[in-house]
Amino acid sequence: MPAGSQIADIARVIQLSVAPVFLISGVGALLAVLSARLGRTIDRARVLEGILGSADEAAQMRINKELNILSRRAKLIYRAIAFGTTSALLICFVIVSLFISAMGQVPISLIVGTLFIAAMLALIASLLSFMREVFLATRILRIGPR
């Protein structure tokens, strides 16, 4: 096979890889948002745990209730991060598969399609977990005096 043909194949694969690379960037931005939310949730839980011992009984009940909700939120965010990371990894495998296919002349379109579908399902699961966490956070939101 002529070297020019291989270069053309690689150039074509690079063009095909551009969209998944942008998708990875979007998933990376989502993961950054999720990480920040997880950090704020953990920080809030630590503050509440710090004042729990010195609070009166009624305040302790409110604090424990909020700690339970924060725990549920943290688990949802963790799940969203896990699914988002899985999605990004699967997209990386799609890109690698495209290059293997081009360089080795191996027809792996079924593998590429399956990996991409799995990546989209993981991204959907991540977004659904994120949405559940946001719903939980806004459901308990209280603005103004208690």
JOGI-V835998 format. One record per residue. N is the residue number from 1. RES is the residue in one small letter. PSI is psi in radians with two decimals (999 if undefined). OMEGA is omega in degrees with one decimal (none if undefined). NEAR is the number of other C-alpha atoms within 12 Angstrom. Layout:
BEGIN
N;RES;PSI;OMEGA;NEAR + N;RES;PSI;OMEGA;NEAR
END
This chain:
BEGIN
1;m;2.30;-179.2;11 + 2;p;2.60;-179.0;8 + 3;a;-0.59;179.5;10 + 4;g;-0.60;178.6;10 + 5;s;-0.70;177.8;14 + 6;q;-0.70;178.9;18 + 7;i;-0.71;177.9;16 + 8;a;-0.69;178.0;16 + 9;d;-0.75;179.1;23 + 10;i;-0.73;178.6;24 + 11;a;-0.70;178.2;18 + 12;r;-0.71;179.0;18 + 13;v;-0.69;177.2;24 + 14;i;-0.73;176.6;22 + 15;q;-0.72;178.3;17 + 16;l;-0.48;-176.9;21 + 17;s;-0.23;-176.1;25 + 18;v;-0.80;-179.2;19 + 19;a;-0.83;177.3;18 + 20;p;-0.57;178.0;31 + 21;v;-0.72;176.2;23 + 22;f;-0.64;176.8;18 + 23;l;-0.72;176.2;26 + 24;i;-0.69;178.1;30 + 25;s;-0.74;178.4;21 + 26;g;-0.73;178.2;20 + 27;v;-0.65;177.0;34 + 28;g;-0.71;177.2;24 + 29;a;-0.71;176.9;18 + 30;l;-0.76;179.5;28 + 31;l;-0.60;177.2;30 + 32;a;-0.75;177.7;19 + 33;v;-0.79;-179.7;22 + 34;l;-0.72;179.0;34 + 35;s;-0.71;178.5;25 + 36;a;-0.75;178.8;18 + 37;r;-0.71;178.9;27 + 38;l;-0.75;178.7;30 + 39;g;-0.77;178.9;19 + 40;r;-0.66;178.8;19 + 41;t;-0.77;179.2;30 + 42;i;-0.73;178.4;25 + 43;d;-0.76;179.6;18 + 44;r;-0.73;179.3;23 + 45;a;-0.70;179.5;26 + 46;r;-0.70;177.7;18 + 47;v;-0.81;-179.2;17 + 48;l;-0.71;178.1;25 + 49;e;-0.55;178.9;23 + 50;g;-0.57;-178.5;16 + 51;i;-0.04;-176.9;18 + 52;l;-0.76;-176.5;22 + 53;g;-0.53;-176.7;15 + 54;s;0.06;-178.0;13 + 55;a;2.70;175.7;16 + 56;d;3.07;-172.0;12 + 57;e;-0.74;179.7;12 + 58;a;-0.73;179.0;12 + 59;a;-0.65;177.9;18 + 60;q;-0.67;177.9;19 + 61;m;-0.76;177.5;16 + 62;r;-0.73;-179.6;20 + 63;i;-0.77;178.5;26 + 64;n;-0.68;177.9;22 + 65;k;-0.78;179.0;19 + 66;e;-0.64;177.4;28 + 67;l;-0.67;176.9;27 + 68;n;-0.73;179.4;22 + 69;i;-0.72;177.7;27 + 70;l;-0.64;177.5;34 + 71;s;-0.77;177.6;24 + 72;r;-0.73;178.7;26 + 73;r;-0.76;-179.1;35 + 74;a;-0.68;178.8;33 + 75;k;-0.69;177.9;24 + 76;l;-0.72;178.8;32 + 77;i;-0.73;178.0;39 + 78;y;-0.77;179.4;30 + 79;r;-0.74;178.9;30 + 80;a;-0.71;178.3;36 + 81;i;-0.73;179.9;36 + 82;a;-0.79;178.8;27 + 83;f;-0.68;178.2;32 + 84;g;-0.72;177.6;40 + 85;t;-0.72;176.4;32 + 86;t;-0.75;178.7;29 + 87;s;-0.82;-179.9;36 + 88;a;-0.72;178.8;35 + 89;l;-0.73;178.8;28 + 90;l;-0.65;177.0;32 + 91;i;-0.67;175.6;39 + 92;c;-0.72;177.1;29 + 93;f;-0.59;175.7;28 + 94;v;-0.82;-179.0;36 + 95;i;-0.79;178.4;35 + 96;v;-0.74;179.8;27 + 97;s;-0.67;177.4;31 + 98;l;-0.75;179.7;35 + 99;f;-0.70;177.4;29 + 100;i;-0.74;179.7;22 + 101;s;-0.75;-178.1;24 + 102;a;-0.71;-175.6;26 + 103;m;-0.57;-176.6;24 + 104;g;0.03;-178.4;16 + 105;q;0.71;179.6;17 + 106;v;2.17;179.2;15 + 107;p;1.77;-177.5;16 + 108;i;0.60;-178.1;21 + 109;s;-0.60;178.2;19 + 110;l;-0.69;178.5;15 + 111;i;-0.79;179.8;22 + 112;v;-0.80;179.5;28 + 113;g;-0.74;179.3;20 + 114;t;-0.76;178.0;18 + 115;l;-0.72;-179.1;28 + 116;f;-0.73;177.4;31 + 117;i;-0.76;177.7;19 + 118;a;-0.69;178.4;25 + 119;a;-0.73;179.5;31 + 120;m;-0.66;177.4;28 + 121;l;-0.71;177.4;21 + 122;a;-0.68;177.6;28 + 123;l;-0.72;177.1;34 + 124;i;-0.78;178.9;24 + 125;a;-0.69;178.0;26 + 126;s;-0.82;-179.5;31 + 127;l;-0.64;177.4;30 + 128;l;-0.71;176.5;21 + 129;s;-0.71;177.7;28 + 130;f;-0.76;-179.6;34 + 131;m;-0.71;177.5;20 + 132;r;-0.69;179.0;22 + 133;e;-0.73;178.9;31 + 134;v;-0.74;177.5;27 + 135;f;-0.74;178.8;17 + 136;l;-0.74;-179.5;23 + 137;a;-0.71;-178.1;25 + 138;t;-0.42;178.5;15 + 139;r;-0.61;-178.8;14 + 140;i;-0.01;-177.5;18 + 141;l;2.31;177.0;15 + 142;r;2.14;179.3;10 + 143;i;2.32;179.1;8 + 144;g;-3.07;-177.4;5 + 145;p;2.60;179.3;5 + 146;r;999;none;7
END
